[in-house]
Amino acid sequence: MNSLLIRNARIARPDGATIDGDVLCEAGRIARIAPAITARASETIDAQGMLLLPGIIDPQVHFREPGKEYKEDLASGSHAAVAGGVTSFLEMPNTDPSTTTQAALDDKLQRAAAKSVANYGFFIGATPHNLEEINRATPACGIKIFMGASTGSLLVDKPQDLERIFANGTRLIAVHAEDEVRIRARKAQFAGRTDYPVHSEIRDAECALNATKLAMSLSKKYKRRLHILHLSTKEEANFLREDKPAWVTAEVIPNHLFLNIKDYSTQGSRVQMNPPIRTAEDNALLWQTLRDGVIDFVATDHAPHTLEEKSKPYPDSPSGMPGVEISLPLMLTEMVAGRCTLAEIQRWMCWGPAVGYGIANKGKILEGWDADLTLVDVATRKLVRDENTFTKVRWSPYSGRELTGWPVYTVVNGEIAFEHGRVRDKVRGRPLQFG
Ligand code: DOR
């Protein structure tokens, strides 16, 4: 039986306290946590000076397979994941073809089984015509609705189609909330502008708020489990703060916490995404809303495009940025600076997403729970550089920033998947189950 002994770690408890000790992983589970374990194991890690966290769950990534493997695939995307301490990911259906049928979902699951080093789950994408399929397809972490068009061809923007989906079924609905009618009108209004910042003007705060309100009203009408993806504006944050039923969750991504429209001047289309980056004021209010628990967890919306594609003039430059490997270093840097806590990081990035998607036994370091772990060095500062990234597109919107808190080892189901800058590409993740 494969076993792994992690010795002398500072172990994060779910409440944010830490204890010094050893962790023994057996058969993919955390078998024992104790001050000193003498058992023999197939592999041993000396974790002296390092902090042991539950593996990060990234509940929103785009890994481009099938169809756009030149940008990313389930191997490269999962390598980037484990390099960033991410042990499980939920992947979006806007691939080519879109994941809108059981057959397309099965195809992705097979591909992931063959090449993903991290654990994986997939969304099923809604169209105006696949109601039965979205409710039946299994295993799926939820139904994804693009209420506004983004990368790919998925779109459900007619109120009657949205209503039909919310009214029928019980499964979680995750929405990309942007108002397609308003986006189209504003595209026409701003036609001719080719500067990248116009993207944030076209898809303004009202686009996001309108769609978030519509999704919320449908969710309330049918008591339907709703998850609002990548909340980006202070207006939406205030709206949720006023009234958010227990069956509604929301997430924020680092790009809307750490980047704003000032970054267009140095980064141009690198920071173009949907929903767009906003203002410093939005950053601050989203942080507060996350701290207050109104926003439930953090995803990355890892959405790689090549720099060549990104260099096209607006509006031909694609929207989206890679991010799966950098969210933990960004957040740990905040923690080291005293701006968030170890308990918050675990809630936002480990057990929060697990609870939201009904994933059992993940997100906490507890005996009997899955041995998905990341061992981080919170002392070393390191510069983010495009050439050091693991994503196939080899760039990061955070290049040039110095961050503190980097994964040294990532353990998936009790196996070392990443160590000292290298991925063990023979390791295979498992399909996630959703309760
Ligand atoms: O900017 C984005 N890029 N937003 C999305 O909703 C999709 C994503 C992508 O797949 O490129």
Residues whose N, C-alpha, C, O or C-beta is under 5 A from the ligand:
A	BS01	DOR	H62 S150 T151 Q272 M273 N274 P275 A303 S319 G320
